[in-house]
C-alpha cells in the first residue's frame, strides 16, 4: 500500500517548514501512524551519516527522530553543501559527487528528477504517511522550470499542500497572498490551507485579518502557532542564536566560546552544550570577544582552508594560542581538528581556490584534501586516560575529505585499533587540547559529562551535583513540539485533508 502524503511549503526560507514538518511527524507518530519525513533536495551544511554510511541533511535526521525511526537517505536524496558563493558539492543518494555551480547543476535536471521520484516511491512503500517538506518558496518563478522540491513533488505525489508564513518577520498576509497569487491554477487547487507561525500577542487582534485573508484566497487558515523562544530543534543551516546563557542559579558554570567562520558546518554537534543549564556558550569571530573561556571549540567547516585564512586575517589564530597558554582547553571537531595541525593543503583545489593554509600547530599533523570522502558511523569505547575512565560508550559519525598525516604519536581517546585510531580522537601530552573527526559525540551523556568534569577540575570549577540528560531532553522537546501543534492548529481538519 502506498503511503498518504502531506506537503509543507512556505512563503520563504526560514519561516518554519522544517520545524512544522518535525511537529507533524511527532504528532502522527504519537497517534500510532508509521510516518516518515521527506525532502527531495536540501541545501545545508549541517549533515548526518546513516548506518550505511550515506550522507543526508541533519534536519531530516531530526525529523526521523521525531518519527521514532532511523534516518534513511531516501528521506533526503539530494543534498547540496555550499563550499563557495556559487559552488556546492552535490550529494546524490548519500554519495558525494562533483562540486558544481548552479548552471552545471541544472544541466542534470532530468537525472535528478528520476532520483527524487524513485526515493519518494520507495519511502511511500515502507510507511503509512510521509510528511514532505518544500524548500524556499513555491513562488520563485525564475526556478519553476527546474523545480525539484516544491510543486513538482506535490503534483507528482498528488499531495495536498499547506503553506506556512512567518508573522514575526512582518507582512505575513502580503507574503502569503503574494505566494498564492504566483501559483498556477492547478497549484492553487492543491493548496488546502495556510498556517501562520511565530505569533506574539493576543490572537483575537489577528482574527479580523485572518478572516479578510480567507475571503481573498478562499482557503482556510488552519492555525496560528505562537512564538516559542525556548523551543529546541536542529537547525538546517543557520545559527538559531549567537549566545546560550546558563541558568541564573546554575552551579559550576563553564564558559565556552565557539569560533564562528563563514563556512561553519555541523554546529548541531554543540546542541548538548548549548542547552545544558550549567554552560554558557558564545559564538565569536574577533579577538576582542574572547575573554577568558574555559573551553574554546573550533567546529566543522565545509571549506577549511578558506575558514582558516579568515581566522588568521581576523587575528583569531594568535588569540586562540594566547588563550590556550593562559589555561583554556581547546577542542577541534573535524575541520576544526584539521586547523589544530601545522598545515592544510588542497593541491587539486577540491574545496578551495587556495592550495594551502597554516594551522595553529597545536598538533604535529598535516591534512591534505583528497577526492575520496569518508562518511561512516562509529561505535567506540574510551580507553583510560587523563580525560576519561575506561569503557565509556561513544557513538558518532565522520564526514570529511581530508586525509591527515600524524608526524608524532599522541594519546588516543578510544580503544579502537588501526591506522584511523588517532583520527577518532587524540589529546596532547598534557591533556589541554583534544581533536577528533567524530561528529555527534557530545550526544553521548556519560562521555560528555566526563569531559566537562575533567575541564571543570582542570579550571578549579565546582562540578554540579546533577548532570544534564540531553537524550531525555530532546524527547521532551519533541513532545512539547507536538503539544504546541495540538493546541494551536486544527489537526482534525489536517487529518481530513490527508485522508486519514
MITIBA-15008 format. One line per field, with one value per residue (C-alpha): x, y, z; residue number from 1; residue in three letters. Coordinates in Angstrom, 1 decimal, m for minus. Layout:
x <- X  ...
y <- Y  ...
z <- Z  ...
lumlum <- NUM  ...
koldren <- ALA  ...
This chain:
x <- 0.0  1.3  1.6  m0.6  1.3  1.1  3.4  4.6  5.6  6.5  6.4  10.2  13.3  13.4  9.6  9.3  8.9  11.4  10.0  6.4  7.4  9.0  6.0  3.6  5.9  5.8  2.1  1.2  3.9  2.3  m1.1  0.1  1.0  4.1  5.3  8.5  9.8  10.9  12.7  13.8  16.6  18.3  20.9  22.6  26.0  24.5  24.5  24.2  25.6  23.3  24.2  25.0  27.5  25.2  25.2  21.9  20.5  20.6  17.0  15.6  17.6  16.0  12.6  13.2  13.9  10.6  9.0  10.8  12.7  16.3  17.4  17.4  18.9  15.6  14.3  16.7  18.0  19.8  22.0  23.8  26.7  27.9  31.6  31.7  29.3  28.3  29.6  28.2  29.2  26.4  25.5  23.2  21.6  24.1  27.2  29.4  29.8  31.5  31.2  29.0  27.8  24.1  24.2  26.1  23.8  20.6  22.0  21.4  17.8  16.2  18.6  17.8  14.0  14.3  16.4  14.0  10.9  12.4  13.4  9.9  8.3  10.4  9.7  6.0  6.1  7.5  5.3  1.6  2.3  5.0  5.3  7.0  9.0  9.5  12.3  12.4  9.1  7.0  6.6  10.2  9.1  12.6  13.2  9.9  11.4  14.0  11.8  12.5  11.4  8.1  5.1  6.8  6.9  3.4  2.0  4.0  2.9  m0.6  0.0  m2.2  m0.2  m0.2  1.7  3.3  4.2  6.3  4.4  7.4  9.1  6.1  3.8  2.6  m0.7  1.0  3.6  1.1  m1.2  1.7  2.9  m0.6  m1.1  2.1  0.9  m0.8  m4.5  m3.7  m1.2  m3.7  m6.2  m3.6  m3.2  m5.6  m4.8  m2.3  m0.6  0.7  3.9  5.7  2.8  3.3  0.5  m3.3  m4.6  m8.0  m6.4  m5.3  m8.7  m10.1  m7.0  m7.3  m11.0  m10.2  m7.3  m9.5  m12.1  m9.4  m7.9  m10.9  m8.7  m8.7  m6.0  m5.7  m3.7  m1.8  1.3  2.6  6.3  8.2  11.8  12.7  11.8  14.7  15.1  18.0  18.5  19.2  21.8  21.5  22.6  19.3  21.2  24.6  24.6  23.2  23.4  23.5  20.6  20.9  21.2  23.3  26.3  29.7  29.1  31.5  32.3  32.6  33.3  32.8  34.8  32.5  33.7  31.9  31.7  30.9  29.2  27.5  27.2  24.3  27.2  27.2  23.4  24.0  26.3  24.0  21.0  22.9  21.8  25.3  27.0  27.3  28.1  29.1  29.9  32.8  34.8  37.0  39.8  38.0  35.3  37.5  37.7  38.9  36.9  37.2  36.8  37.4  35.7  36.7  33.7  33.4  33.9  32.9  35.9  38.6  41.4  39.3  38.0  41.5  42.7  39.7  40.6  44.2  43.2  40.9  43.8  41.9  44.6  47.0  44.2  43.4  47.0  47.2  44.1  45.5  48.7  46.5  44.7  41.8  41.0  41.0  38.7  38.7  36.0  36.5  37.6  38.4  40.6  42.5  43.0  44.8  47.6  50.5  49.0  46.1  46.7  44.4  46.7  43.8  41.5  38.8  37.3  39.2  40.9  43.8  46.2  47.4  46.9  49.0  47.3  47.6  50.4  49.0  49.4  52.2  50.0  49.2  46.0  45.6  42.3  41.6  38.7  37.6  35.1  34.9  31.3  30.7  29.3  31.4  30.6  33.6  34.6  37.1  40.5  41.6  43.3  43.6  40.2  38.2  37.7  37.8  34.8  32.6  30.4  30.7  28.7  29.3  29.9  32.6  32.2  35.5  37.6  40.8  43.5  45.5  49.2  50.4  54.1  54.1  52.1  49.5  47.4  44.2  40.8  39.4  40.3  39.8  43.0  44.4  45.5  42.4  42.5  44.2  41.6  38.8  40.3  43.6  44.9  48.2  50.5  49.3  45.6  44.8  44.0  41.6  41.0  38.5  36.9  33.8  30.6  27.7  29.9  28.5  25.1  26.6  25.7  28.4  31.1  30.2  29.8  33.2  34.9  33.1  34.0  37.7  37.7  36.0  38.6  41.4  39.9  39.0  35.3  32.7  31.1  27.3  25.6  23.1  24.2  22.2  20.5  20.4  18.8  15.7  15.8  15.4  12.5  10.7  11.3  9.8  6.7  6.4  6.6  3.7  1.7  2.2  0.8  m2.2  m3.1  m2.7  m3.5  m6.8  m5.4  m8.8  m9.0  m5.4  m6.2  m9.2  m7.0  m4.6  m7.4  m6.8
y <- 0.0  3.5  5.9  9.0  12.3  15.9  18.6  21.7  24.6  28.1  31.8  31.8  30.3  30.2  30.5  27.2  24.5  22.1  22.7  22.2  19.1  17.7  18.6  16.9  13.8  13.7  14.2  11.4  9.1  9.5  8.9  5.5  6.0  4.7  8.1  9.4  12.7  13.6  16.5  16.0  18.5  20.2  22.9  22.8  22.5  20.5  16.9  13.4  10.0  6.9  3.4  2.6  5.5  7.7  11.5  13.3  16.6  16.9  18.4  15.2  13.1  15.2  14.7  10.9  11.0  12.7  9.7  7.3  5.8  5.7  8.2  6.9  8.6  8.0  10.9  13.3  12.0  15.2  17.3  20.4  21.6  25.1  25.4  28.9  31.7  29.9  26.4  23.4  19.8  17.6  14.5  12.1  9.3  9.8  9.6  12.7  13.8  16.8  20.4  22.3  25.8  26.5  26.2  22.9  21.5  22.4  20.7  17.4  18.2  15.2  12.8  14.5  14.2  10.5  10.2  12.1  10.4  7.0  7.8  9.1  6.0  3.7  5.6  5.5  1.8  1.5  3.8  4.8  8.5  10.7  14.4  16.2  19.4  22.0  24.5  28.3  29.2  27.7  31.2  31.5  31.9  32.1  28.5  26.9  25.1  23.4  22.8  19.5  20.3  22.2  22.0  19.4  16.9  17.9  17.2  14.0  12.6  14.0  15.6  18.2  21.4  23.6  26.9  28.4  32.0  33.7  36.6  37.5  39.0  41.2  41.4  37.8  38.3  40.1  37.3  34.5  36.3  37.1  33.5  32.2  34.6  33.5  29.9  28.4  27.5  23.7  24.6  26.8  23.9  21.8  24.3  23.2  25.9  28.2  28.2  31.4  30.8  32.7  34.9  37.1  38.7  38.5  36.2  37.9  41.0  38.9  37.3  40.2  39.9  36.2  36.5  39.0  36.9  33.7  35.6  36.8  33.4  31.2  28.9  28.4  29.5  26.2  27.5  30.3  28.9  31.1  32.2  30.0  31.2  28.2  25.6  23.3  21.9  21.0  23.9  23.3  25.9  29.0  29.5  29.9  32.0  33.5  33.1  30.5  31.6  29.3  29.4  32.2  29.8  27.2  25.7  25.1  27.2  26.6  29.4  28.1  30.1  28.6  30.0  31.2  31.0  31.8  28.1  26.7  23.3  20.7  23.2  21.0  19.0  21.6  21.4  19.3  22.1  24.9  23.6  22.5  24.9  24.9  26.0  29.5  29.5  32.4  32.3  34.7  35.7  38.6  38.6  41.4  38.9  36.1  37.0  34.1  31.0  27.6  25.8  27.0  25.0  25.0  23.3  21.7  23.6  23.0  25.0  24.5  26.4  29.5  29.5  29.1  32.0  34.1  33.4  34.3  37.6  38.3  37.7  34.8  32.2  34.2  34.9  31.2  30.3  33.0  31.7  28.2  29.4  31.1  27.9  27.5  23.9  23.6  21.3  20.8  18.9  17.7  20.8  22.4  19.3  19.9  23.5  22.4  20.9  22.6  22.9  22.1  21.5  21.3  20.7  19.9  22.8  20.4  22.8  26.0  28.2  28.4  25.5  25.8  27.4  27.4  26.0  26.5  24.0  22.5  19.0  17.9  16.8  17.9  17.4  17.1  17.3  14.2  13.3  10.4  11.4  9.4  9.0  6.4  5.9  4.9  3.0  3.3  2.9  5.1  4.0  5.1  8.5  11.9  12.8  9.6  6.5  3.2  1.8  4.9  4.4  6.9  6.9  9.4  9.8  11.0  13.3  14.6  14.7  15.5  12.8  13.5  12.5  12.3  13.1  12.2  9.8  11.1  9.7  8.3  8.6  5.2  1.6  1.3  m0.1  0.6  3.5  5.5  5.4  8.8  10.4  9.2  11.3  12.4  14.7  16.4  15.1  17.5  16.9  20.5  20.0  17.5  16.8  14.4  13.7  12.5  14.4  14.0  12.7  15.2  13.5  10.7  11.7  9.9  10.8  14.4  14.7  13.1  15.6  18.5  17.3  17.0  20.6  21.8  20.1  21.5  25.0  24.5  24.9  23.1  20.0  20.2  17.5  16.8  16.2  17.2  14.3  15.5  12.3  12.7  16.5  16.0  13.6  16.0  18.9  16.8  16.1  19.8  20.5  18.1  19.6  23.1  21.9  20.3  23.5  25.9  24.0  22.4  18.8  17.3  19.3  18.4  14.7  15.1  16.8  13.9  11.4  9.6
z <- 0.0  m0.9  1.9  2.0  1.9  3.2  1.9  3.9  1.7  2.8  1.9  2.0  3.7  7.5  8.0  9.9  7.3  9.0  12.5  11.4  9.5  12.6  14.7  12.3  12.2  16.0  16.2  13.8  15.3  18.7  17.1  16.1  12.4  10.7  9.5  7.8  6.6  3.0  1.4  m2.2  m2.2  0.7  0.7  4.1  5.8  8.7  7.7  9.2  8.3  8.3  9.5  5.8  5.5  3.5  4.0  4.3  5.7  9.5  9.5  8.0  10.5  13.3  11.7  11.6  15.3  15.8  14.0  16.2  13.2  12.0  9.4  5.8  2.8  1.0  3.2  1.5  m1.8  m2.9  m0.5  m1.7  0.5  m0.4  m0.5  m2.1  m3.1  m6.4  m5.8  m4.0  m3.5  m4.9  m2.8  m4.6  m2.5  0.2  m2.1  m2.8  m6.4  m8.0  m6.9  m9.3  m9.9  m10.5  m14.3  m14.2  m11.6  m13.5  m16.6  m14.8  m14.0  m15.7  m13.9  m10.6  m11.2  m11.6  m8.3  m6.1  m7.5  m7.1  m3.5  m2.6  m4.2  m2.1  1.0  0.4  0.1  3.6  5.6  6.2  5.9  4.5  5.5  2.7  3.2  0.5  0.2  m0.1  m1.7  m4.5  m5.9  m7.1  m10.7  m12.0  m10.8  m11.8  m14.8  m12.6  m9.5  m7.8  m4.3  m4.2  m6.5  m8.8  m5.9  m4.8  m8.2  m8.8  m5.5  m5.7  m2.3  m0.6  0.3  3.4  3.2  6.3  6.8  9.5  11.1  13.3  10.2  9.4  6.4  6.7  4.9  1.9  1.9  1.9  m0.7  m3.0  m2.8  m3.6  m6.5  m8.2  m8.3  m11.4  m11.0  m10.7  m8.0  m6.2  m6.2  m4.5  m1.6  1.2  3.7  5.5  8.8  10.5  12.5  15.3  16.5  19.6  21.5  21.6  18.8  18.9  17.4  14.4  13.7  11.5  9.3  9.1  8.0  5.3  4.0  3.9  1.9  m0.6  m1.3  m0.4  1.6  5.4  7.9  9.8  12.7  14.4  16.1  19.0  19.1  21.4  22.0  24.1  21.6  20.7  17.2  15.0  12.5  8.8  8.1  10.3  13.9  15.9  18.5  18.9  22.7  25.1  28.7  31.7  34.1  36.7  39.7  38.0  39.8  38.3  35.2  32.3  29.9  26.4  23.2  19.7  16.9  14.1  10.5  7.2  6.2  9.7  9.4  11.7  14.6  15.8  17.3  20.1  20.9  24.0  25.4  24.3  26.3  29.3  32.1  33.7  30.5  28.9  25.1  22.9  19.1  18.4  15.4  16.7  19.3  21.3  22.1  23.5  27.2  29.4  28.3  30.0  26.6  23.0  20.3  16.6  14.9  11.4  8.1  4.5  3.3  6.0  4.2  3.5  7.0  8.4  6.3  7.5  11.2  10.6  8.9  11.9  14.3  15.9  15.5  17.7  20.2  20.4  21.0  23.7  25.4  25.4  27.0  29.7  30.5  28.1  27.0  23.1  21.2  17.4  15.6  12.0  10.1  13.5  14.2  11.0  12.0  15.1  12.9  11.2  7.7  5.5  1.8  m1.2  m4.2  m6.6  m5.3  m4.3  m1.7  m2.0  m4.6  m2.2  m2.1  1.5  4.8  8.0  11.1  14.8  15.2  18.5  16.9  14.7  11.8  8.3  6.3  2.5  0.7  m1.4  m3.7  m1.6  1.1  4.4  5.6  8.3  11.7  14.7  17.9  20.3  23.9  25.7  27.0  30.4  30.2  32.0  30.4  30.7  32.6  30.7  28.8  28.3  25.2  22.4  19.2  16.4  12.7  10.3  7.3  5.8  2.7  4.5  4.8  7.9  8.4  12.0  12.3  16.0  18.2  20.6  23.4  21.8  23.4  22.2  22.3  18.5  16.9  13.4  11.3  11.9  15.7  16.1  13.7  16.1  18.9  20.3  23.0  23.5  26.3  29.0  28.2  27.3  23.5  22.0  18.3  16.7  13.4  15.2  14.8  17.3  20.2  22.6  22.3  24.5  28.0  30.0  27.6  27.5  31.3  31.8  29.5  31.2  34.6  33.6  32.3  35.5  37.7  35.5  35.8  39.5  38.9  41.0  39.4  39.5  41.6  38.8  35.2  32.1  30.2  26.6  25.3  27.5  27.0  23.2  23.6  25.9  23.4  20.6  22.7  23.6  19.8  19.2  22.1  20.7  17.3  19.0  20.9  18.0  14.8  13.7  13.5  12.8  9.6  8.6  9.2  6.8  4.3  4.4  4.2  7.5
lumlum <- 1  2  3  4  5  6  7  8  9  10  11  12  13  14  15  16  17  18  19  20  21  22  23  24  25  26  27  28  29  30  31  32  33  34  35  36  37  38  39  40  41  42  43  44  45  46  47  48  49  50  51  52  53  54  55  56  57  58  59  60  61  62  63  64  65  66  67  68  69  70  71  72  73  74  75  76  77  78  79  80  81  82  83  84  85  86  87  88  89  90  91  92  93  94  95  96  97  98  99  100  101  102  103  104  105  106  107  108  109  110  111  112  113  114  115  116  117  118  119  120  121  122  123  124  125  126  127  128  129  130  131  132  133  134  135  136  137  138  139  140  141  142  143  144  145  146  147  148  149  150  151  152  153  154  155  156  157  158  159  160  161  162  163  164  165  166  167  168  169  170  171  172  173  174  175  176  177  178  179  180  181  182  183  184  185  186  187  188  189  190  191  192  193  194  195  196  197  198  199  200  201  202  203  204  205  206  207  208  209  210  211  212  213  214  215  216  217  218  219  220  221  222  223  224  225  226  227  228  229  230  231  232  233  234  235  236  237  238  239  240  241  242  243  244  245  246  247  248  249  250  251  252  253  254  255  256  257  258  259  260  261  262  263  264  265  266  267  268  269  270  271  272  273  274  275  276  277  278  279  280  281  282  283  284  285  286  287  288  289  290  291  292  293  294  295  296  297  298  299  300  301  302  303  304  305  306  307  308  309  310  311  312  313  314  315  316  317  318  319  320  321  322  323  324  325  326  327  328  329  330  331  332  333  334  335  336  337  338  339  340  341  342  343  344  345  346  347  348  349  350  351  352  353  354  355  356  357  358  359  360  361  362  363  364  365  366  367  368  369  370  371  372  373  374  375  376  377  378  379  380  381  382  383  384  385  386  387  388  389  390  391  392  393  394  395  396  397  398  399  400  401  402  403  404  405  406  407  408  409  410  411  412  413  414  415  416  417  418  419  420  421  422  423  424  425  426  427  428  429  430  431  432  433  434  435  436  437  438  439  440  441  442  443  444  445  446  447  448  449  450  451  452  453  454  455  456  457  458  459  460  461  462  463  464  465  466  467  468  469  470  471  472  473  474  475  476  477  478  479  480  481  482  483  484  485  486  487  488  489  490  491  492  493  494  495  496  497  498  499  500
koldren <- UNK  UNK  UNK  UNK  UNK  UNK  UNK  UNK  UNK  UNK  UNK  UNK  UNK  UNK  UNK  UNK  UNK  UNK  UNK  UNK  UNK  UNK  UNK  UNK  UNK  UNK  UNK  UNK  UNK  UNK  UNK  UNK  UNK  UNK  UNK  UNK  UNK  UNK  UNK  UNK  UNK  UNK  UNK  UNK  UNK  UNK  UNK  UNK  UNK  UNK  UNK  UNK  UNK  UNK  UNK  UNK  UNK  UNK  UNK  UNK  UNK  UNK  UNK  UNK  UNK  UNK  UNK  UNK  UNK  UNK  UNK  UNK  UNK  UNK  UNK  UNK  UNK  UNK  UNK  UNK  UNK  UNK  UNK  UNK  UNK  UNK  UNK  UNK  UNK  UNK  UNK  UNK  UNK  UNK  UNK  UNK  UNK  UNK  UNK  UNK  UNK  UNK  UNK  UNK  UNK  UNK  UNK  UNK  UNK  UNK  UNK  UNK  UNK  UNK  UNK  UNK  UNK  UNK  UNK  UNK  UNK  UNK  UNK  UNK  UNK  UNK  UNK  UNK  UNK  UNK  UNK  UNK  UNK  UNK  UNK  UNK  UNK  UNK  UNK  UNK  UNK  UNK  UNK  UNK  UNK  UNK  UNK  UNK  UNK  UNK  UNK  UNK  UNK  UNK  UNK  UNK  UNK  UNK  UNK  UNK  UNK  UNK  UNK  UNK  UNK  UNK  UNK  UNK  UNK  UNK  UNK  UNK  UNK  UNK  UNK  UNK  UNK  UNK  UNK  UNK  UNK  UNK  UNK  UNK  UNK  UNK  UNK  UNK  UNK  UNK  UNK  UNK  UNK  UNK  UNK  UNK  UNK  UNK  UNK  UNK  UNK  UNK  UNK  UNK  UNK  UNK  UNK  UNK  UNK  UNK  UNK  UNK  UNK  UNK  UNK  UNK  UNK  UNK  UNK  UNK  UNK  UNK  UNK  UNK  UNK  UNK  UNK  UNK  UNK  UNK  UNK  UNK  UNK  UNK  UNK  UNK  UNK  UNK  UNK  UNK  UNK  UNK  UNK  UNK  UNK  UNK  UNK  UNK  UNK  UNK  UNK  UNK  UNK  UNK  UNK  UNK  UNK  UNK  UNK  UNK  UNK  UNK  UNK  UNK  UNK  UNK  UNK  UNK  UNK  UNK  UNK  UNK  UNK  UNK  UNK  UNK  UNK  UNK  UNK  UNK  UNK  UNK  UNK  UNK  UNK  UNK  UNK  UNK  UNK  UNK  UNK  UNK  UNK  UNK  UNK  UNK  UNK  UNK  UNK  UNK  UNK  UNK  UNK  UNK  UNK  UNK  UNK  UNK  UNK  UNK  UNK  UNK  UNK  UNK  UNK  UNK  UNK  UNK  UNK  UNK  UNK  UNK  UNK  UNK  UNK  UNK  UNK  UNK  UNK  UNK  UNK  UNK  UNK  UNK  UNK  UNK  UNK  UNK  UNK  UNK  UNK  UNK  UNK  UNK  UNK  UNK  UNK  UNK  UNK  UNK  UNK  UNK  UNK  UNK  UNK  UNK  UNK  UNK  UNK  UNK  UNK  UNK  UNK  UNK  UNK  UNK  UNK  UNK  UNK  UNK  UNK  UNK  UNK  UNK  UNK  UNK  UNK  UNK  UNK  UNK  UNK  UNK  UNK  UNK  UNK  UNK  UNK  UNK  UNK  UNK  UNK  UNK  UNK  UNK  UNK  UNK  UNK  UNK  UNK  UNK  UNK  UNK  UNK  UNK  UNK  UNK  UNK  UNK  UNK  UNK  UNK  UNK  UNK  UNK  UNK  UNK  UNK  UNK  UNK  UNK  UNK  UNK  UNK  UNK  UNK  UNK  UNK  UNK  UNK  UNK  UNK  UNK  UNK  UNK  UNK  UNK  UNK  UNK  UNK  UNK  UNK  UNK  UNK  UNK  UNK  UNK  UNK  UNK  UNK  UNK  UNK  UNK  UNK  UNK  UNK  UNK  UNK  UNK  UNK  UNK  UNK  UNK  UNK  UNK  UNK  UNK  UNK  UNK  UNK  UNK  UNK  UNK  UNK  UNK  UNK  UNK  UNK  UNK  UNK  UNK  UNK  UNK  UNK  UNK  UNK  UNK  UNK  UNK  UNK  UNK  UNK  UNK  UNK  UNK  UNK  UNK  UNK  UNK  UNK  UNK
